[in-house]
Amino acid sequence: MSILSLKDGIPARTQAEQIPWPQKAPAACPISAVKARLRSVGLRPTRQRMALGWLLFAKGDRHVSAEMLYEEALRAREPLSLATVYNTLRQFSEAGLLRQVSVSGPKTFFDTNVSEHHHFYNEDDETVVDIPGSEIHVSGLPVAPEGMMISSVEVIVRLRRADGEETVTKVAGGHRA
């Protein structure tokens, strides 16, 4: 649960959440919407940001790693380095366009759904799936140390096959998703 600003006990929405954003089909996500979205959060719409914004947001709510997005960019013939992808994902996250989901050690996914919700993480195939925010209720949080405030509470429910069999999902480029 992100606590960005509390007014009357209700979390305020980020500027990025208040902007209408088509997320269901690529045809519903014109390049002008990507440009407007970037400008609305103070990011200059460079060629790289526009290309990655289109790849990220035109497919609806999803979870991607930097490596997955880099492979998508290569398939789309976008000449970008992996460092550019990492930097852009960091900038989008800092601007409130994406939410980082750290699942294990250095493994981080970027979520296009920035609303209040939690996640399932499938350890077998390394995939992340949303849990609607209303399905988990977090209570009994400790008082933050003096001079600090709780900025967020994120629940990640780890899953693995009950029968112990390993599931391997391959994606383009031969990497597990």
KAKA-V140698 format. One record per run of one state. SS is the DSSP state (A for helix, B for strand, O for the rest). FROM is the first residue (numbers start at 1). TO is the last residue. If there is no record, write none. Layout:
<<SS;FROM;TO> <SS;FROM;TO>>
//
This chain:
<<O;1;1> <B;2;2> <O;3;5> <B;6;7> <O;8;9> <B;10;11> <O;12;14> <A;15;18> <O;19;25> <A;26;28> <O;29;30> <A;31;40> <O;41;46> <A;47;57> <O;58;62> <B;63;64> <O;65;65> <A;66;75> <O;76;81> <A;82;94> <O;95;98> <B;99;104> <O;105;106> <B;107;111> <O;112;116> <B;117;122> <O;123;126> <B;127;132> <A;133;135> <O;136;151> <B;152;152> <O;153;155> <B;156;159> <O;160;169> <B;170;170> <O;171;171> <A;172;174> <O;175;175> <B;176;176> <O;177;177>>
//
